[in-house]
Amino acid sequence: MIRVGSGLDVHAFGPGDHVMLGGVRIDHVAGVLAHSDGDVLLHALCDALLGAAGLGDIGQHFPDSDPRWRGAPSSGFVEATVAMLAGRGWRVVNADLTLLAEAPRVGAHRAAICARVAALLQLPPDAVNLKATTTERLGFVGRGEGLAAQATVLIERAP
Ligand code: MG
């Protein structure tokens, strides 16, 4: 049996000098406002995984009202989610991620991000794809107020 899931996440820029994207630290003129480390790619990925398995969303499993997750690395959310799926017999087949941002540009970090996400999902690097786009200066992303990410995953389980 196979199932597909999708995820979407947004964070506003705030004080700071870097952003976390796909578990990789990228220097930037701003940080993001978030309870955890605010990694939009990994948050969208978690929601895609949970959605595929019919397990709700990231807010149910890792609520931002819980002090345990203050400043928490989002890689831990992905690892816990993968373990949750594995406990139900699901394994990930592939993940396709899209970052929407005017900046930072991730071209130079693409391979590192794919490798990191693949490791978190226990997949070979070519099973993870990262796309990036601006929004042609339109909307909150275009105005540089924040960044957004979308994720699609396929999961499978032996019948
Ligand atoms: Mg988030």
Backbone and ligand atoms as CSV (ligand in chain L), in Angstrom:
chain,resi,resn,atom,element,x,y,z
A,1,MET,N,N,0.842,-1.189,0.000
A,1,MET,CA,C,0.000,0.000,0.000
A,1,MET,C,C,0.881,1.244,0.000
A,2,ILE,N,N,0.481,2.217,-0.789
A,2,ILE,CA,C,1.204,3.495,-0.785
A,2,ILE,C,C,0.226,4.621,-0.444
A,3,ARG,N,N,0.793,5.675,0.147
A,3,ARG,CA,C,-0.015,6.858,0.465
A,3,ARG,C,C,0.811,8.104,0.218
A,4,VAL,N,N,0.145,9.180,-0.129
A,4,VAL,CA,C,0.805,10.450,-0.371
A,4,VAL,C,C,0.391,11.444,0.719
A,5,GLY,N,N,1.259,12.374,1.040
A,5,GLY,CA,C,0.922,13.416,2.005
A,5,GLY,C,C,1.544,14.734,1.576
A,6,SER,N,N,0.910,15.839,2.010
A,6,SER,CA,C,1.453,17.163,1.688
A,6,SER,C,C,1.536,18.009,2.952
A,7,GLY,N,N,2.455,18.945,2.945
A,7,GLY,CA,C,2.617,19.830,4.099
A,7,GLY,C,C,2.963,21.232,3.656
A,8,LEU,N,N,2.608,22.198,4.500
A,8,LEU,CA,C,2.868,23.612,4.218
A,8,LEU,C,C,3.282,24.282,5.516
A,9,ASP,N,N,4.290,25.136,5.465
A,9,ASP,CA,C,4.674,25.879,6.668
A,9,ASP,C,C,5.161,27.270,6.296
A,10,VAL,N,N,4.979,28.192,7.229
A,10,VAL,CA,C,5.369,29.596,7.054
A,10,VAL,C,C,6.011,30.090,8.339
A,11,HIS,N,N,7.054,30.855,8.234
A,11,HIS,CA,C,7.577,31.582,9.391
A,11,HIS,C,C,7.953,32.999,8.975
A,12,ALA,N,N,7.720,33.936,9.907
A,12,ALA,CA,C,8.114,35.328,9.687
A,12,ALA,C,C,9.581,35.508,10.051
A,13,PHE,N,N,10.247,36.384,9.335
A,13,PHE,CA,C,11.606,36.737,9.727
A,13,PHE,C,C,11.575,37.571,11.010
A,14,GLY,N,N,12.641,37.483,11.786
A,14,GLY,CA,C,12.776,38.242,13.021
A,14,GLY,C,C,14.250,38.452,13.300
A,15,PRO,N,N,14.532,38.857,14.536
A,15,PRO,CA,C,15.933,39.093,14.879
A,15,PRO,C,C,16.767,37.827,14.723
A,16,GLY,N,N,18.009,37.986,14.325
A,16,GLY,CA,C,18.888,36.829,14.221
A,16,GLY,C,C,19.843,36.981,13.059
A,17,ASP,N,N,20.710,35.989,12.904
A,17,ASP,CA,C,21.735,36.061,11.862
A,17,ASP,C,C,21.815,34.787,11.027
A,18,HIS,N,N,20.805,33.903,11.205
A,18,HIS,CA,C,20.797,32.684,10.390
A,18,HIS,C,C,19.397,32.079,10.388
A,19,VAL,N,N,19.158,31.214,9.420
A,19,VAL,CA,C,17.933,30.414,9.399
A,19,VAL,C,C,18.329,28.955,9.278
A,20,MET,N,N,17.466,28.079,9.794
A,20,MET,CA,C,17.657,26.644,9.621
A,20,MET,C,C,16.754,26.191,8.481
A,21,LEU,N,N,17.326,25.534,7.495
A,21,LEU,CA,C,16.545,25.038,6.362
A,21,LEU,C,C,16.942,23.595,6.082
A,22,GLY,N,N,16.020,22.695,6.273
A,22,GLY,CA,C,16.319,21.288,6.059
A,22,GLY,C,C,17.403,20.773,7.004
A,23,GLY,N,N,17.465,21.362,8.185
A,23,GLY,CA,C,18.453,20.926,9.170
A,23,GLY,C,C,19.837,21.510,8.946
A,24,VAL,N,N,19.947,22.427,7.988
A,24,VAL,CA,C,21.237,23.049,7.677
A,24,VAL,C,C,21.175,24.525,8.081
A,25,ARG,N,N,22.196,24.975,8.808
A,25,ARG,CA,C,22.262,26.377,9.243
A,25,ARG,C,C,22.773,27.239,8.090
A,26,ILE,N,N,22.018,28.278,7.748
A,26,ILE,CA,C,22.384,29.148,6.639
A,26,ILE,C,C,22.433,30.591,7.154
A,27,ASP,N,N,23.574,31.223,7.000
A,27,ASP,CA,C,23.730,32.604,7.437
A,27,ASP,C,C,22.753,33.496,6.675
A,28,HIS,N,N,22.146,34.449,7.407
A,28,HIS,CA,C,21.194,35.363,6.771
A,28,HIS,C,C,21.168,36.656,7.579
A,29,VAL,N,N,20.600,37.691,6.967
A,29,VAL,CA,C,20.543,38.988,7.653
A,29,VAL,C,C,19.463,39.010,8.734
A,30,ALA,N,N,18.659,37.957,8.810
A,30,ALA,CA,C,17.599,37.850,9.815
A,30,ALA,C,C,17.502,36.414,10.286
A,31,GLY,N,N,16.788,36.210,11.380
A,31,GLY,CA,C,16.412,34.874,11.814
A,31,GLY,C,C,14.926,34.696,11.560
A,32,VAL,N,N,14.316,33.690,12.175
A,32,VAL,CA,C,12.869,33.531,12.059
A,32,VAL,C,C,12.249,33.532,13.448
A,33,LEU,N,N,11.002,34.020,13.512
A,33,LEU,CA,C,10.235,33.977,14.753
A,33,LEU,C,C,9.626,32.588,14.856
A,34,ALA,N,N,9.954,31.867,15.928
A,34,ALA,CA,C,9.446,30.510,16.069
A,34,ALA,C,C,9.661,30.033,17.494
A,35,HIS,N,N,8.858,29.074,17.891
A,35,HIS,CA,C,9.026,28.452,19.213
A,35,HIS,C,C,10.194,27.468,19.162
A,36,SER,N,N,10.236,26.695,18.084
A,36,SER,CA,C,11.355,25.773,17.861
A,36,SER,C,C,12.427,26.527,17.070
A,37,ASP,N,N,13.229,25.817,16.290
A,37,ASP,CA,C,14.240,26.506,15.476
A,37,ASP,C,C,13.648,27.082,14.191
A,38,GLY,N,N,12.337,26.871,13.949
A,38,GLY,CA,C,11.642,27.527,12.847
A,38,GLY,C,C,12.058,27.061,11.462
A,39,ASP,N,N,12.392,25.790,11.352
A,39,ASP,CA,C,12.849,25.239,10.062
A,39,ASP,C,C,11.635,24.920,9.190
A,40,VAL,N,N,11.305,25.825,8.275
A,40,VAL,CA,C,10.077,25.657,7.480
A,40,VAL,C,C,10.096,24.390,6.641
A,41,LEU,N,N,11.262,24.041,6.110
A,41,LEU,CA,C,11.320,22.835,5.273
A,41,LEU,C,C,10.998,21.598,6.101
A,42,LEU,N,N,11.578,21.500,7.290
A,42,LEU,CA,C,11.341,20.312,8.115
A,42,LEU,C,C,9.937,20.305,8.713
A,43,HIS,N,N,9.384,21.487,8.999
A,43,HIS,CA,C,8.005,21.518,9.503
A,43,HIS,C,C,7.019,21.075,8.419
A,44,ALA,N,N,7.219,21.556,7.203
A,44,ALA,CA,C,6.352,21.120,6.100
A,44,ALA,C,C,6.518,19.618,5.862
A,45,LEU,N,N,7.756,19.143,5.985
A,45,LEU,CA,C,8.020,17.717,5.799
A,45,LEU,C,C,7.308,16.884,6.864
A,46,CYS,N,N,7.365,17.310,8.111
A,46,CYS,CA,C,6.668,16.581,9.182
A,46,CYS,C,C,5.177,16.499,8.897
A,47,ASP,N,N,4.599,17.611,8.467
A,47,ASP,CA,C,3.165,17.604,8.189
A,47,ASP,C,C,2.837,16.689,7.011
A,48,ALA,N,N,3.706,16.641,6.022
A,48,ALA,CA,C,3.478,15.737,4.892
A,48,ALA,C,C,3.531,14.274,5.355
A,49,LEU,N,N,4.501,13.962,6.193
A,49,LEU,CA,C,4.628,12.591,6.708
A,49,LEU,C,C,3.405,12.206,7.540
A,50,LEU,N,N,3.021,13.110,8.452
A,50,LEU,CA,C,1.865,12.833,9.312
A,50,LEU,C,C,0.600,12.729,8.480
A,51,GLY,N,N,0.484,13.592,7.469
A,51,GLY,CA,C,-0.691,13.552,6.613
A,51,GLY,C,C,-0.788,12.251,5.840
A,52,ALA,N,N,0.339,11.797,5.322
A,52,ALA,CA,C,0.337,10.550,4.550
A,52,ALA,C,C,-0.112,9.373,5.405
A,53,ALA,N,N,0.285,9.395,6.669
A,53,ALA,CA,C,-0.041,8.278,7.564
A,53,ALA,C,C,-1.374,8.473,8.283
A,54,GLY,N,N,-2.047,9.593,8.012
A,54,GLY,CA,C,-3.328,9.847,8.670
A,54,GLY,C,C,-3.176,10.132,10.149
A,55,LEU,N,N,-2.106,10.808,10.517
A,55,LEU,CA,C,-1.795,11.027,11.935
A,55,LEU,C,C,-1.894,12.493,12.349
A,56,GLY,N,N,-2.680,13.276,11.619
A,56,GLY,CA,C,-2.907,14.653,12.059
A,56,GLY,C,C,-1.835,15.601,11.586
A,57,ASP,N,N,-1.410,16.508,12.489
A,57,ASP,CA,C,-0.415,17.502,12.069
A,57,ASP,C,C,0.607,17.770,13.165
A,58,ILE,N,N,1.597,18.540,12.801
A,58,ILE,CA,C,2.749,18.774,13.681
A,58,ILE,C,C,2.333,19.461,14.984
A,59,GLY,N,N,1.317,20.318,14.910
A,59,GLY,CA,C,0.871,21.028,16.103
A,59,GLY,C,C,0.269,20.101,17.154
A,60,GLN,N,N,-0.310,18.992,16.709
A,60,GLN,CA,C,-0.874,18.024,17.647
A,60,GLN,C,C,0.218,17.239,18.365
A,61,HIS,N,N,1.297,16.945,17.645
A,61,HIS,CA,C,2.344,16.081,18.202
A,61,HIS,C,C,3.438,16.872,18.910
A,62,PHE,N,N,3.704,18.083,18.415
A,62,PHE,CA,C,4.778,18.899,19.001
A,62,PHE,C,C,4.239,20.318,19.229
A,63,PRO,N,N,3.281,20.487,20.154
A,63,PRO,CA,C,2.616,21.786,20.313
A,63,PRO,C,C,3.578,22.890,20.737
A,64,ASP,N,N,3.375,24.088,20.164
A,64,ASP,CA,C,4.294,25.180,20.486
A,64,ASP,C,C,4.016,25.766,21.870
A,65,SER,N,N,2.996,25.222,22.559
A,65,SER,CA,C,2.745,25.615,23.945
A,65,SER,C,C,3.583,24.781,24.915
A,66,ASP,N,N,4.272,23.762,24.390
A,66,ASP,CA,C,5.031,22.832,25.238
A,66,ASP,C,C,6.477,23.322,25.386
A,67,PRO,N,N,6.892,23.628,26.625
A,67,PRO,CA,C,8.254,24.156,26.816
A,67,PRO,C,C,9.351,23.192,26.359
A,68,ARG,N,N,9.001,21.901,26.212
A,68,ARG,CA,C,10.014,20.940,25.726
A,68,ARG,C,C,10.534,21.309,24.346
A,69,TRP,N,N,9.695,22.001,23.563
A,69,TRP,CA,C,10.062,22.263,22.159
A,69,TRP,C,C,10.627,23.659,21.961
A,70,ARG,N,N,10.832,24.419,23.067
A,70,ARG,CA,C,11.378,25.769,22.927
A,70,ARG,C,C,12.808,25.692,22.377
A,71,GLY,N,N,13.012,26.295,21.215
A,71,GLY,CA,C,14.334,26.289,20.604
A,71,GLY,C,C,14.780,24.920,20.104
A,72,ALA,N,N,13.840,23.972,20.089
A,72,ALA,CA,C,14.201,22.590,19.736
A,72,ALA,C,C,14.613,22.482,18.270
A,73,PRO,N,N,15.614,21.648,17.985
A,73,PRO,CA,C,15.946,21.401,16.582
A,73,PRO,C,C,14.821,20.627,15.897
A,74,SER,N,N,14.389,21.112,14.754
A,74,SER,CA,C,13.278,20.455,14.064
A,74,SER,C,C,13.670,19.087,13.521
A,75,SER,N,N,14.969,18.839,13.409
A,75,SER,CA,C,15.403,17.493,13.000
A,75,SER,C,C,14.843,16.442,13.953
A,76,GLY,N,N,14.717,16.805,15.226
A,76,GLY,CA,C,14.147,15.873,16.206
A,76,GLY,C,C,12.689,15.583,15.926
A,77,PHE,N,N,11.950,16.597,15.405
A,77,PHE,CA,C,10.543,16.368,15.044
A,77,PHE,C,C,10.453,15.357,13.904
A,78,VAL,N,N,11.358,15.501,12.933
A,78,VAL,CA,C,11.332,14.577,11.790
A,78,VAL,C,C,11.691,13.163,12.256
A,79,GLU,N,N,12.737,13.064,13.076
A,79,GLU,CA,C,13.136,11.727,13.555
A,79,GLU,C,C,12.007,11.069,14.342
A,80,ALA,N,N,11.343,11.834,15.192
A,80,ALA,CA,C,10.246,11.274,15.989
A,80,ALA,C,C,9.078,10.875,15.097
A,81,THR,N,N,8.844,11.684,14.045
A,81,THR,CA,C,7.742,11.384,13.125
A,81,THR,C,C,8.043,10.122,12.311
A,82,VAL,N,N,9.276,10.014,11.830
A,82,VAL,CA,C,9.673,8.810,11.076
A,82,VAL,C,C,9.526,7.572,11.964
A,83,ALA,N,N,9.903,7.701,13.235
A,83,ALA,CA,C,9.778,6.572,14.166
A,83,ALA,C,C,8.308,6.220,14.398
A,84,MET,N,N,7.467,7.260,14.475
A,84,MET,CA,C,6.029,7.037,14.670
A,84,MET,C,C,5.454,6.269,13.485
A,85,LEU,N,N,5.867,6.666,12.281
A,85,LEU,CA,C,5.389,5.973,11.089
A,85,LEU,C,C,5.932,4.542,11.042
A,86,ALA,N,N,7.208,4.383,11.376
A,86,ALA,CA,C,7.814,3.052,11.346
A,86,ALA,C,C,7.079,2.115,12.298
A,87,GLY,N,N,6.642,2.664,13.429
A,87,GLY,CA,C,5.898,1.856,14.400
A,87,GLY,C,C,4.581,1.346,13.850
A,88,ARG,N,N,4.099,2.028,12.804
A,88,ARG,CA,C,2.851,1.599,12.160
A,88,ARG,C,C,3.124,0.893,10.832
A,89,GLY,N,N,4.388,0.570,10.598
A,89,GLY,CA,C,4.741,-0.216,9.417
A,89,GLY,C,C,5.034,0.606,8.173
A,90,TRP,N,N,5.068,1.951,8.321
A,90,TRP,CA,C,5.291,2.805,7.146
A,90,TRP,C,C,6.762,3.138,6.984
A,91,ARG,N,N,7.226,3.128,5.736
A,91,ARG,CA,C,8.540,3.687,5.440
A,91,ARG,C,C,8.392,4.699,4.315
A,92,VAL,N,N,9.277,5.678,4.313
A,92,VAL,CA,C,9.203,6.748,3.339
A,92,VAL,C,C,9.828,6.293,2.024
A,93,VAL,N,N,9.204,6.665,0.920
A,93,VAL,CA,C,9.745,6.340,-0.411
A,93,VAL,C,C,10.550,7.513,-0.952
A,94,ASN,N,N,9.943,8.704,-0.956
A,94,ASN,CA,C,10.666,9.901,-1.415
A,94,ASN,C,C,10.009,11.154,-0.861
A,95,ALA,N,N,10.730,12.238,-0.957
A,95,ALA,CA,C,10.206,13.526,-0.505
A,95,ALA,C,C,10.579,14.588,-1.528
A,96,ASP,N,N,9.627,15.474,-1.814
A,96,ASP,CA,C,9.858,16.584,-2.736
A,96,ASP,C,C,9.511,17.873,-1.995
A,97,LEU,N,N,10.496,18.745,-1.839
A,97,LEU,CA,C,10.345,19.955,-1.032
A,97,LEU,C,C,10.453,21.192,-1.909
A,98,THR,N,N,9.658,22.205,-1.587
A,98,THR,CA,C,9.760,23.495,-2.279
A,98,THR,C,C,9.889,24.609,-1.252
A,99,LEU,N,N,10.937,25.403,-1.389
A,99,LEU,CA,C,11.117,26.581,-0.541
A,99,LEU,C,C,10.660,27.810,-1.304
A,100,LEU,N,N,9.862,28.657,-0.664
A,100,LEU,CA,C,9.439,29.930,-1.256
A,100,LEU,C,C,10.090,31.045,-0.450
A,101,ALA,N,N,11.020,31.758,-1.071
A,101,ALA,CA,C,11.742,32.815,-0.370
A,101,ALA,C,C,12.438,33.719,-1.384
A,102,GLU,N,N,12.488,35.003,-1.058
A,102,GLU,CA,C,13.327,35.907,-1.865
A,102,GLU,C,C,14.785,35.742,-1.450
A,103,ALA,N,N,14.995,35.492,-0.164
A,103,ALA,CA,C,16.323,35.273,0.390
A,103,ALA,C,C,16.162,34.553,1.721
A,104,PRO,N,N,17.115,33.744,2.142
A,104,PRO,CA,C,18.371,33.468,1.455
A,104,PRO,C,C,18.178,32.558,0.245
A,105,ARG,N,N,19.116,32.653,-0.679
A,105,ARG,CA,C,19.140,31.744,-1.810
A,105,ARG,C,C,19.803,30.445,-1.343
A,106,VAL,N,N,19.246,29.319,-1.742
A,106,VAL,CA,C,19.728,28.046,-1.203
A,106,VAL,C,C,20.524,27.217,-2.198
A,107,GLY,N,N,20.765,27.771,-3.395
A,107,GLY,CA,C,21.452,26.987,-4.418
A,107,GLY,C,C,22.739,26.344,-3.924
A,108,ALA,N,N,23.529,27.133,-3.213
A,108,ALA,CA,C,24.822,26.635,-2.741
A,108,ALA,C,C,24.661,25.591,-1.636
A,109,HIS,N,N,23.476,25.521,-1.042
A,109,HIS,CA,C,23.238,24.616,0.090
A,109,HIS,C,C,22.361,23.431,-0.292
A,110,ARG,N,N,21.969,23.377,-1.559
A,110,ARG,CA,C,20.983,22.383,-1.981
A,110,ARG,C,C,21.445,20.953,-1.684
A,111,ALA,N,N,22.658,20.629,-2.054
A,111,ALA,CA,C,23.150,19.258,-1.859
A,111,ALA,C,C,23.215,18.910,-0.383
A,112,ALA,N,N,23.656,19.873,0.428
A,112,ALA,CA,C,23.758,19.625,1.866
A,112,ALA,C,C,22.382,19.405,2.481
A,113,ILE,N,N,21.410,20.210,2.035
A,113,ILE,CA,C,20.053,20.075,2.579
A,113,ILE,C,C,19.451,18.721,2.178
A,114,CYS,N,N,19.596,18.358,0.907
A,114,CYS,CA,C,19.053,17.062,0.455
A,114,CYS,C,C,19.703,15.912,1.218
A,115,ALA,N,N,21.009,16.000,1.421
A,115,ALA,CA,C,21.711,14.921,2.141
A,115,ALA,C,C,21.234,14.839,3.588
A,116,ARG,N,N,21.051,16.001,4.207
A,116,ARG,CA,C,20.613,16.022,5.615
A,116,ARG,C,C,19.196,15.481,5.753
A,117,VAL,N,N,18.303,15.937,4.872
A,117,VAL,CA,C,16.915,15.470,4.944
A,117,VAL,C,C,16.846,13.971,4.649
A,118,ALA,N,N,17.630,13.530,3.664
A,118,ALA,CA,C,17.636,12.103,3.331
A,118,ALA,C,C,18.101,11.280,4.532
A,119,ALA,N,N,19.111,11.773,5.230
A,119,ALA,CA,C,19.597,11.040,6.408
A,119,ALA,C,C,18.506,10.956,7.473
A,120,LEU,N,N,17.780,12.055,7.665
A,120,LEU,CA,C,16.704,12.053,8.661
A,120,LEU,C,C,15.603,11.061,8.282
A,121,LEU,N,N,15.391,10.900,6.973
A,121,LEU,CA,C,14.341,9.996,6.496
A,121,LEU,C,C,14.865,8.576,6.244
A,122,GLN,N,N,16.173,8.384,6.479
A,122,GLN,CA,C,16.827,7.084,6.243
A,122,GLN,C,C,16.673,6.661,4.783
A,123,LEU,N,N,16.942,7.639,3.900
A,123,LEU,CA,C,16.824,7.415,2.463
A,123,LEU,C,C,18.130,7.785,1.773
A,124,PRO,N,N,18.367,7.257,0.567
A,124,PRO,CA,C,19.499,7.744,-0.220
A,124,PRO,C,C,19.246,9.182,-0.652
A,125,PRO,N,N,20.306,9.973,-0.845
A,125,PRO,CA,C,20.135,11.397,-1.161
A,125,PRO,C,C,19.261,11.660,-2.388
A,126,ASP,N,N,19.292,10.759,-3.371
A,126,ASP,CA,C,18.510,11.028,-4.581
A,126,ASP,C,C,17.011,10.797,-4.386
A,127,ALA,N,N,16.607,10.381,-3.193
A,127,ALA,CA,C,15.185,10.226,-2.903
A,127,ALA,C,C,14.585,11.498,-2.310
A,128,VAL,N,N,15.442,12.513,-2.153
A,128,VAL,CA,C,14.967,13.802,-1.635
A,128,VAL,C,C,15.292,14.888,-2.651
A,129,ASN,N,N,14.286,15.672,-3.019
A,129,ASN,CA,C,14.472,16.752,-3.986
A,129,ASN,C,C,14.109,18.082,-3.338
A,130,LEU,N,N,14.918,19.092,-3.626
A,130,LEU,CA,C,14.628,20.437,-3.120
A,130,LEU,C,C,14.517,21.406,-4.285
A,131,LYS,N,N,13.385,22.082,-4.342
A,131,LYS,CA,C,13.188,23.144,-5.317
A,131,LYS,C,C,13.081,24.460,-4.560
A,132,ALA,N,N,13.436,25.540,-5.215
A,132,ALA,CA,C,13.326,26.847,-4.573
A,132,ALA,C,C,12.799,27.839,-5.586
A,133,THR,N,N,11.947,28.738,-5.098
A,133,THR,CA,C,11.406,29.768,-5.968
A,133,THR,C,C,11.209,31.060,-5.185
A,134,THR,N,N,11.293,32.166,-5.856
A,134,THR,CA,C,10.831,33.417,-5.273
A,134,THR,C,C,9.340,33.507,-5.585
A,135,THR,N,N,8.701,34.564,-5.158
A,135,THR,CA,C,7.309,34.775,-5.564
A,135,THR,C,C,7.184,36.060,-6.376
A,136,GLU,N,N,8.270,36.356,-7.123
A,136,GLU,CA,C,8.270,37.521,-8.025
A,136,GLU,C,C,7.906,38.797,-7.278
A,137,ARG,N,N,8.390,38.910,-6.037
A,137,ARG,CA,C,8.200,40.092,-5.182
A,137,ARG,C,C,6.748,40.306,-4.761
A,138,LEU,N,N,5.903,39.287,-4.947
A,138,LEU,CA,C,4.495,39.409,-4.570
A,138,LEU,C,C,4.256,38.789,-3.199
A,139,GLY,N,N,3.361,39.395,-2.433
A,139,GLY,CA,C,2.939,38.807,-1.166
A,139,GLY,C,C,3.987,38.915,-0.080
A,140,PHE,N,N,3.727,38.234,1.066
A,140,PHE,CA,C,4.635,38.376,2.211
A,140,PHE,C,C,6.017,37.806,1.925
A,141,VAL,N,N,6.076,36.753,1.116
A,141,VAL,CA,C,7.385,36.216,0.743
A,141,VAL,C,C,8.121,37.217,-0.140
A,142,GLY,N,N,7.390,37.765,-1.085
A,142,GLY,CA,C,7.984,38.709,-2.018
A,142,GLY,C,C,8.483,39.971,-1.353
A,143,ARG,N,N,7.797,40.381,-0.280
A,143,ARG,CA,C,8.213,41.571,0.454
A,143,ARG,C,C,9.331,41.272,1.447
A,144,GLY,N,N,9.739,40.009,1.507
A,144,GLY,CA,C,10.833,39.641,2.401
A,144,GLY,C,C,10.428,39.609,3.864
A,145,GLU,N,N,9.135,39.408,4.127
A,145,GLU,CA,C,8.659,39.388,5.519
A,145,GLU,C,C,8.802,38.008,6.156
A,146,GLY,N,N,8.972,36.998,5.324
A,146,GLY,CA,C,9.080,35.646,5.860
A,146,GLY,C,C,9.356,34.671,4.740
A,147,LEU,N,N,9.286,33.405,5.091
A,147,LEU,CA,C,9.507,32.384,4.076
A,147,LEU,C,C,8.537,31.240,4.303
A,148,ALA,N,N,8.356,30.439,3.275
A,148,ALA,CA,C,7.360,29.374,3.305
A,148,ALA,C,C,7.933,28.139,2.633
A,149,ALA,N,N,7.347,27.002,2.938
A,149,ALA,CA,C,7.793,25.754,2.323
A,149,ALA,C,C,6.611,24.822,2.125
A,150,GLN,N,N,6.713,24.038,1.069
A,150,GLN,CA,C,5.748,22.973,0.796
A,150,GLN,C,C,6.496,21.662,0.714
A,151,ALA,N,N,5.838,20.594,1.115
A,151,ALA,CA,C,6.453,19.269,1.035
A,151,ALA,C,C,5.428,18.252,0.558
A,152,THR,N,N,5.889,17.327,-0.258
A,152,THR,CA,C,5.084,16.181,-0.665
A,152,THR,C,C,5.895,14.929,-0.412
A,153,VAL,N,N,5.272,13.922,0.193
A,153,VAL,CA,C,5.984,12.661,0.425
A,153,VAL,C,C,5.123,11.485,-0.019
A,154,LEU,N,N,5.809,10.414,-0.361
A,154,LEU,CA,C,5.146,9.141,-0.593
A,154,LEU,C,C,5.643,8.175,0.473
A,155,ILE,N,N,4.717,7.411,1.056
A,155,ILE,CA,C,5.118,6.387,2.019
A,155,ILE,C,C,4.534,5.048,1.564
A,156,GLU,N,N,5.151,3.973,2.010
A,156,GLU,CA,C,4.652,2.654,1.622
A,156,GLU,C,C,4.703,1.710,2.812
A,157,ARG,N,N,3.871,0.683,2.710
A,157,ARG,CA,C,3.803,-0.331,3.761
A,157,ARG,C,C,3.490,-1.661,3.088
A,158,ALA,N,N,4.100,-2.702,3.592
A,158,ALA,CA,C,3.808,-4.028,3.053
A,158,ALA,C,C,2.325,-4.327,3.265
A,159,PRO,N,N,1.659,-4.903,2.287
A,159,PRO,CA,C,0.220,-5.157,2.403
A,159,PRO,C,C,-0.100,-6.139,3.533
L,1,MG,MG,MG,6.559,25.943,11.577
